[in-house]
Amino acid sequence: MESGDKVWEVFVQKKPGLAFKHVGNCHGYDKKMAIQNARDLYTRRGEGRALWVVPAEAIVAVPLDDSDAFFDPADDKVYRHATFYTIPDGVKHL
């Protein structure tokens, strides 16, 4: 990687209204070059209708050593679980 060349994470939306999905990454000196490279790499066969490119250093993640505590289901808060509530007899769909 040359000086000034950054890594960009690429997200593609297949159709309007659908969620964007992470498909990989590309390199580019700036956002214009990153978008062009992402288009060439990830949408050349019509796989998407919209792109997001995000500088890789802008993405924040939970450190692996903290993940157990971070994703603890908090079993002491039963009101957060759907089983805590009673469903009235007349309700067919929630």
C-alpha positions in Angstrom: 0.0 0.0 0.0 1.5 3.4 -1.0 1.7 6.4 1.2 -1.8 8.1 1.5 -3.6 5.0 0.2 -6.4 4.1 2.7 -8.5 1.0 3.2 -12.3 1.6 2.8 -15.0 -0.9 3.9 -17.7 -1.4 1.3 -21.4 -1.9 1.8 -23.8 -2.7 -1.0 -27.6 -2.3 -1.2 -29.1 -4.7 -3.7 -32.5 -2.9 -4.1 -34.0 0.3 -2.7 -35.4 -0.4 0.8 -33.2 -3.4 1.5 -30.4 -3.3 4.1 -26.9 -2.5 3.1 -24.6 -5.5 3.5 -20.8 -5.5 4.1 -19.2 -7.1 1.0 -15.5 -6.4 1.6 -13.0 -3.6 1.3 -11.0 -1.6 -1.3 -8.2 0.9 -1.4 -8.3 4.5 -2.4 -6.5 7.8 -1.8 -9.8 9.6 -1.3 -13.6 9.0 -1.2 -14.0 9.5 -4.9 -11.4 6.9 -5.8 -12.8 4.5 -3.1 -16.3 4.7 -4.6 -14.9 4.1 -8.1 -12.9 1.1 -6.9 -15.8 -0.3 -4.9 -18.1 0.0 -7.9 -15.5 -1.8 -10.1 -14.9 -4.5 -7.6 -18.4 -5.2 -6.1 -21.1 -4.1 -8.6 -19.7 -4.8 -12.1 -22.4 -7.5 -12.7 -25.3 -5.5 -11.4 -25.1 -6.9 -7.8 -26.1 -3.6 -6.3 -28.0 -0.3 -6.7 -26.2 1.7 -4.0 -22.8 1.8 -2.3 -21.4 3.0 1.0 -17.7 3.3 1.5 -16.4 4.0 5.0 -12.8 4.5 6.0 -11.8 1.4 7.9 -10.3 3.5 10.8 -13.8 5.0 11.3 -15.3 1.6 12.3 -15.5 0.9 16.0 -15.7 -2.6 17.4 -16.0 -4.3 20.7 -12.7 -5.8 21.7 -12.8 -9.6 21.8 -11.7 -9.8 25.4 -14.7 -7.6 26.4 -17.3 -9.4 24.2 -18.6 -11.8 26.9 -19.4 -9.0 29.4 -20.7 -6.7 26.6 -23.1 -9.2 25.2 -24.3 -10.6 28.5 -28.0 -11.2 28.2 -28.8 -9.5 31.6 -30.9 -12.4 32.9 -31.7 -10.3 36.0 -34.0 -8.1 33.8 -36.7 -10.5 32.9 -39.0 -7.7 31.7 -36.8 -7.4 28.6 -37.8 -10.9 27.5 -41.1 -11.5 25.7 -41.9 -14.4 28.0 -42.5 -11.9 30.9 -45.7 -10.5 29.3 -49.0 -12.3 29.0 -50.9 -12.2 25.7 -54.6 -11.5 25.9 -56.8 -14.3 24.6 -58.2 -12.3 21.6 -54.7 -11.5 20.1 -53.8 -13.7 17.2 -50.7 -11.9 15.8 -48.1 -9.7 17.4 
